[in-house]
Amino acid sequence: MLTLLPALLVLLGIPFVLQWNRRTLYRSVAFSMLLSGAYFVMDAIVTYIATYGYIDAVLAAWLPMFLFGPVAASLVHRIGT
């Protein structure tokens, strides 16, 4: 899972950073950082829940990837070429 994490975070951030409008650049970078932070918060929450046995550890390891992967794919899809 950790080998896919950098690729997922890049895919989450690239669509926002590639908007070259100077007015929205800082907002785009901030939103990209917010999404990355949300990933780590989700990872911490599911790890905490898995520690107490409410969900399986394997599901806890992959759940943030399954939730943020489609978001990253849809954001990359909207990049204009």
C-alpha positions, 0 to 999 in steps of 0.5 A, a space after each residue: 500500500 505504501 508504494 501506491 501512496 505517493 502516486 495517489 497523492 500526486 494524482 490528487 494534487 496535479 489537477 489543482 496545481 496545473 491550473 495556471 491562473 495566478 489568482 487561483 494558484 494559492 487556492 488550488 495548492 491549499 485545496 490539494 494539501 487539504 485533500 492530502 491531509 484528509 487522506 492521512 486523517 482517514 488513514 489514522 481513523 481506520 487504523 484506530 478502528 482496526 486496532 479495536 477489531 471493528 474492521 479487518 486490518 487489511 480492509 483498514 489498510 486499503 480503505 483510504 486507497 479505495 476511497 481516494 483512488 476514484 476521487 484522484 481518477 476523476 480529478 485527473 480525468 478533468 485535466 484539459 489537454 
